[in-house]
């Protein structure tokens, strides 16, 4: 019924009979051609089945009717199969870029005009605005953090911080001061050289990867801020993310090459952890913390009565302090009781059991949320983990347990842990943290840190109070290891971000960074200090070339410092023929020129045969067309394309004449067919950046509002600490006898003679909220050169640290009872 030869032999035979020569496909084409041969074979098989059946069916056979119905169904299926295969072949041809010039021109003419207009300029403007907003917000956050740090103890007792407000507001006239200061200006040559320098540092990660290990520790923080936050921004686009991860890959590889085991990342003074901390301060890290960690933090912080202090001695002493402050009477409980005896106290046992149970539940919530959201972790964090894993396995043959400890260190301790301990520094909470809340978070973080680093508490030092958590920690190990197995499962940046090293060479608009003059000067200085070590090439090193063109770094004072926008420019673009990446740039530029010519010349005839387009002949025709029709730009571009093609072929970037420029035309086809997708990506990025800018501005407004609320709150505190009778112009002096203060236990000891104790009186008053003056008198005369000072925040800090005594001139006071005395006589709402 049919030829027994395989289908491929039919194809070969027909080729031989027609006298056509078969060409050996190139490696990149082989997979697609094999697929096409298979599909074409199916079509031929379908075409042959019908005639073969008809030839072999006898019409006088009684089964003719059944066979006829079967044949009709088969023919219908053949037609459907042919249609499906033809559609599939066309789709694969377009996807592979195997299009004729005629088809490429048709696509270009059918594309909407705005497809050719990208949004890069608008995206760059959004990025500039975002960087400016980030710097404004950073300054506001510093102001707020500084204020919060100084008032953390006073907030609990509604204390006065008038001096803090004055100090904070005193910084505002800085802008006016700058106007009166001589303005430092960079010359045009300096600006140009710095544009070249920072472009080189951004796109050649080898220099910064080396420099990271050479910078002195005291300069590392400022250096990393410049490198990570200023030079690479906040990962606003795949380009910056790709470049910064290229830097991290080199830095990690370089540092681990000097180590003996992966565990050295935890024990040596490694720069990698510091780099990862700075990386996590960027937008992706903050989003993860905001979405995953912040909700549980809010729950913990909003429990005003939650206390997770587990030191039995501290619990016992706090019980005594609370009783004394509330009653104003010295407690009869033994302060010197040993820890073993304290642990036997029923109240202490009950409190410890309740707190351990609450702390375990909170740790469980944090742990489960982190495990459930591994996919939300910043891509860069997971990719860095992947690099560490690969290098550790290759260089050291590290086991999973060894690598897991490093994962826990970087992912938890150097990222999540910082947000748990200091959530206000990461903008994860919208209220002031009390000292108690901070202590609770520290306890939680210790338990989670031990879990994520695959350890247990050993019972040494302060850890002995945390031993009860070991049973819970051991139960979570299996789930934690599964988390660590999933952590590094990410694709490479070029695939995930759709960016590779050649994208940098096709930028239509130069990148822009916002950088301060001090950052420029400091970076310049540190590069000069390590220039010889950083040199990559023995001759004509790019960094050496740029530094040699610059004068010494400018001296920039704080008053002269300001931010400038620096447009980054590749100094060596004209000399890219010496670099392999020059071919990529020339290749991309030539493709753009060809697309322009294809759009300008008449539509080429549709190719009837299977031959290849004659690109060189077409370009010569384009030259002539431009001359004859008054379009010199087409002629000029066609001439330039011919020169570029010759150079690309000479540099072995393209095959060229050997394949009649088929591979080059395929690249153009792919560029044209994907234009709509490229524009869609730009549209999405534009939308994302617009939203991010709006959120940054909202955050800036929030910070300003927070500062205003702090100010209002502190003003309210000032109305509570001070003279009770505010109508009087002078502060009221409250009189206490020595005997009275001693009897109440406020005076613990003194150098005052017994005879003087009988007649000595003390006067206490407050003219500034939160500050108290004490004058000691005998027979109406002061016995101290000037009044002694009591500061509320100092007393509160001592009470919080369980320091029971305060030493003044000639007398020692009991801290808790002194606080009670001040609250009773100077805090208006305590009677």
C-alpha angles and dihedrals in degrees: 000000000000140000108274092215117106116260093250089060089056089055093049092046094051089049092052092048093051091051092233119148117234119222125216108240120234119249096257090051099044098085094050093044092050089052091049091049090053093050093045089050089056090053092051091047090052090048092052099045096070098052092043092053093047091049093053100042117096111215094211089057110114089227091060094106093053092044090049092054090048091049093051091051090049092050091050090050089049092055092048092047091050091051093049093047093048091051091047092049091050091049092049091047092053092044091051093045095241094149133138123237088253091057093045090051091049091053091049093049092048094050116100113253093241090061086077091056111082125195098232095118092052091046091051091051091050090051092051090051092047093052090051090050092048091054092049091049091047090056091049091049091052091051092048094045092049091051093046093050093057097045101040093107096037094054092066091058096033093246132178121261101170091139091054092054090049090050092048095048092045089072094061098081089064092106092058090049091054091057090060093049122090106263116235112223127190116222119242090253092052091049091050093048092048090050087056093043098053092042088055093047091049097048102032103059093180092081097051093040089059094040093054090068094047102050114103114251094243090057097042099092094053091042093053091047089056094044100042107027102030104032097039100026121205097317092269092162139021089253095065091042092051092049096047092048089050087056092048092049091055094043093050093046092048095048095044091050087068094051133088097213139007088251089069087078086072100042106039128069090264123181092207095078090051090050091050092050090054091045092053091055088072126096101275093053092048091050092054092049092046094050101038110022103030098066092057091042090055090053092051096044094046091059095092093185096048112120120173098177105141102179103109092206091054091046090052095047091046089055089054093046092050092051093049095046092048098045102029087225127115110252120242092215115117109255092191096059113137121247095248090054092046091054089058092057108110094221092051092048092050093048093048093051093050093047095049090051093049093045092051091052091051093047089050091054093050092045096049093047093052092049093048092052104049087125090060095056111112109275090231093057091053092044091051088052088052091053092050091049094049095046093045092052093045100042103032107015087235120191123236091254092055092049092044091058089056091047090053091048095052101035098040111019097038096037122015095030093058091054092049095049096042107021092158090062088059095044091244097133132051099207139060115273117233120221089250092054091051091051090050091053091050091055091048091049092052092055093046092045091055090049096047093048091052094243136122130216113272098200095244121140113327091354093079090079089056097053093101089069094063095086091055092045093054092052091058098051096093093052091045092054090051087053091052091049090055096043100080096040098113134119123248119278093251090060099036096044096030089230131119137172092276094060088073090061095056099052110139094195123038117245119254130211130188109225136164124240090241091055090051092049095045093048091048091050096050091048091054091050092056100029096122093050093046095052111120100182127044090222133026093008108182095224093047089048094054096042089050090058093054129085118229115299112279118251108242122186124199090256092052096044119111139151125258135185111244118197107210116227131185106234093191099052092106091054098047091120086086092058129067089228089062087078090057091052094046089044092054094044091050092051090054090051092050091050089053092051092047089054093049102047127070119276109275121234117269111259111245098187132052094255126121128260115257100233096177092050090047091053091051088051089050090054090054093044091054092051094047096046101042095252104128092169091066090049092048093047093047090051091049091049091054091052092046093049091053091051094046090051092047090051089048092240091128132022091232120172094013091072095023088251091294094142090049091051089049089057090051091050091053090049091052098044092050097048093100091052091049090052091048090054090051091049091052092048090049090052092047093049092047090053092046091051091051090050091049091053090048089051091051090053089048092053092050089049091050092052090050091049090051089052093049091046093051092049088054090051090053089060091059104047113060140052112348092220100060092175091074116089096220128049116262115247110220114208125219128173121227089239092053095050092045092050091052090051094243092120106056098178140341146184091231112121115247091245091056093046091069094060103028117113131186127215118202124189140155126217095163118046111251093019124091132189124210124197122188117206137187118193089350095306126110114247094195125069091234135357116287117244128232118189119200095211090052092052092047092050092051091048091049090052092047093246102152102191138056120199118218132165107305094340138073117211131204106242100213095045092045089054089051091051092051093045091050096049105030109025104083098211095052114080 
